[in-house]
Amino acid sequence: QNYFVTRMSELPYRLVSIDSPIVPILIGDEDAADALARSLGEAGIHVDAVRFPAVALRKARLRIQLNAGHTKQDLDLLIDTLRRIKSAANR
């Protein structure tokens, strides 16, 4: 978990909580959260988008669930994919 949180600090995403193995990434817009979850899925990474009414309107997030089976390579793949998606969106 510490490795993931440290690596995520390199990216322009806000982590909602870092106190448990569930580390939500705040996206805000519901459609953007769905699209990001879909893009991650296309890269072979399963991440759920959590949106209204499960969270407040415009507080949509990605629900990252870390476990002992995740390797640094798994986490690097997620983080590098998030970076790539963000870079492509900013072009």
C-alpha angles and dihedrals in degrees: 000000000000091000091052094047092048093049092045089057086071090065131069094245125112118228110217095204135001099180098095140031088267106081112181118205111211112230100161105203113078095216092048091051091051092048092049092049089049092050091050089049090053087055090054096258117124112214126156122225111221113204144161127340091028088054132017118288112277091014096097115153145178114249108223111192112196122196139173090261093066113099126207086254090057091050092045089053091053094046095044090048091050089050092049093048091048092049092050091050092052095055 
